[in-house]
Amino acid sequence: MFYRPEDGHGLPHNPFNAIITPRPIGWISSRSPDGINNLAPYSFFNGVAYTPPQVMFASTGTKHDQDGGKDSVANIEATGVFCVNVVAHAHRDAMNASSAGLAKHHDEFAHAGLTPIECETIPCARVDGAPATLECKLTKIVSLPGEANRVVFGEVTGVHLRDDCLKDGIFDVTSFQPLARLGYRDYSVVTELFSLSRPDD
Ligand SMILES: Cc1cc2nc3c(=O)[nH]c(=O)nc-3n(C[C@H](O)[C@H](O)[C@H](O)COP(=O)(O)O)c2cc1C
């Protein structure tokens, strides 16, 4: 089949997210200007540069108590900092709970039963027990076409790796099994690896 997005897909559910799979999940922690911790998963997330290391996530849509966006973006715009926490399979339910559309004064760490720990390089909380966390300073927020589509870029200023996930100097993803987002209500989990050498190696 072929369709133009503006004409509709004619399927029971939009296949867009099932086409772009698997997507890593950036579990974004931020803090409101009045000191309330915030946590939410964003699967429009990725790394975008090595030197200096940089990441992005995209927020799409609004919530009733924010003017044209979501709490994470509003907080980051106000404070200039945020964290990306990596989601282990063991954290799947807490991650899902943290996606609830709670009022902006609500702390999703508490809602999801998670412990916040203070960061090293920025005034922000990170998820205790996350396999890795990237502390980030905001570099740019870009507005995209459409309503409330915004991309947040940040430079990584601190990297936490859980000691038990390091095996012989390698950050071993099989030790924590990262979660990936698929389409619809589906997720995947990384349990097996294979390696390929690049042609120029
Ligand atoms: C696995 C997962 C991935 C998500 N990815 C995104 C995303 O990339 N962009 C987005 O705007 N919302 C995404 N959401 C929805 C947000 O997490 C949700 O709107 C949340 O309430 C936003 O929280 P905030 O207002 O505290 O930032 C995702 C939800 C889940 C469960």
Ligand as a Chemical Component Dictionary entry (heavy atoms), coordinates in Angstrom:
data_LIG
# 
_chem_comp.id                   LIG 
_chem_comp.type                 NON-POLYMER 
_chem_comp.pdbx_formal_charge   0 
_chem_comp.three_letter_code    LIG 
# 
loop_
_chem_comp_atom.comp_id 
_chem_comp_atom.atom_id 
_chem_comp_atom.alt_atom_id 
_chem_comp_atom.type_symbol 
_chem_comp_atom.charge 
_chem_comp_atom.model_Cartn_x 
_chem_comp_atom.model_Cartn_y 
_chem_comp_atom.model_Cartn_z 
_chem_comp_atom.pdbx_ordinal 
LIG C1  C1  C 0 7.658 4.633  25.999 1  
LIG C2  C2  C 0 7.076 6.020  25.810 2  
LIG C3  C3  C 0 7.674 6.876  24.908 3  
LIG C4  C4  C 0 7.159 8.179  24.730 4  
LIG N1  N1  N 0 7.765 8.999  23.817 5  
LIG C5  C5  C 0 7.321 10.254 23.662 6  
LIG C6  C6  C 0 7.967 11.136 22.745 7  
LIG O1  O1  O 0 8.957 10.804 22.101 8  
LIG N2  N2  N 0 7.476 12.395 22.628 9  
LIG C7  C7  C 0 6.396 12.824 23.349 10 
LIG O2  O2  O 0 5.995 13.983 23.212 11 
LIG N3  N3  N 0 5.775 12.012 24.232 12 
LIG C8  C8  C 0 6.214 10.754 24.416 13 
LIG N4  N4  N 0 5.608 9.929  25.313 14 
LIG C9  C9  C 0 4.516 10.452 26.150 15 
LIG C10 C10 C 0 5.080 11.239 27.333 16 
LIG O3  O3  O 0 5.904 10.421 28.152 17 
LIG C11 C11 C 0 3.911 11.791 28.185 18 
LIG O4  O4  O 0 3.178 12.736 27.412 19 
LIG C12 C12 C 0 4.356 12.405 29.483 20 
LIG O5  O5  O 0 3.214 12.670 30.298 21 
LIG C13 C13 C 0 5.094 13.709 29.293 22 
LIG O6  O6  O 0 5.530 14.122 30.572 23 
LIG P1  P1  P 0 5.960 15.603 30.909 24 
LIG O7  O7  O 0 4.776 16.524 30.645 25 
LIG O8  O8  O 0 6.308 15.500 32.380 26 
LIG O9  O9  O 0 7.158 15.944 30.073 27 
LIG C14 C14 C 0 6.044 8.613  25.488 28 
LIG C15 C15 C 0 5.433 7.735  26.396 29 
LIG C16 C16 C 0 5.948 6.435  26.556 30 
LIG C17 C17 C 0 5.279 5.494  27.526 31 
# 
loop_
_chem_comp_bond.comp_id 
_chem_comp_bond.atom_id_1 
_chem_comp_bond.atom_id_2 
_chem_comp_bond.value_order 
_chem_comp_bond.pdbx_ordinal 
LIG C1  C2  SING 1  
LIG C2  C3  SING 2  
LIG C2  C16 DOUB 3  
LIG C3  C4  DOUB 4  
LIG C4  N1  SING 5  
LIG C4  C14 SING 6  
LIG N1  C5  DOUB 7  
LIG C5  C6  SING 8  
LIG C5  C8  SING 9  
LIG C6  O1  DOUB 10 
LIG C6  N2  SING 11 
LIG N2  C7  SING 12 
LIG C7  O2  DOUB 13 
LIG C7  N3  SING 14 
LIG N3  C8  DOUB 15 
LIG C8  N4  SING 16 
LIG N4  C9  SING 17 
LIG N4  C14 SING 18 
LIG C9  C10 SING 19 
LIG C10 O3  SING 20 
LIG C10 C11 SING 21 
LIG C11 O4  SING 22 
LIG C11 C12 SING 23 
LIG C12 O5  SING 24 
LIG C12 C13 SING 25 
LIG C13 O6  SING 26 
LIG O6  P1  SING 27 
LIG P1  O7  DOUB 28 
LIG P1  O8  SING 29 
LIG P1  O9  SING 30 
LIG C14 C15 DOUB 31 
LIG C15 C16 SING 32 
LIG C16 C17 SING 33 
# 
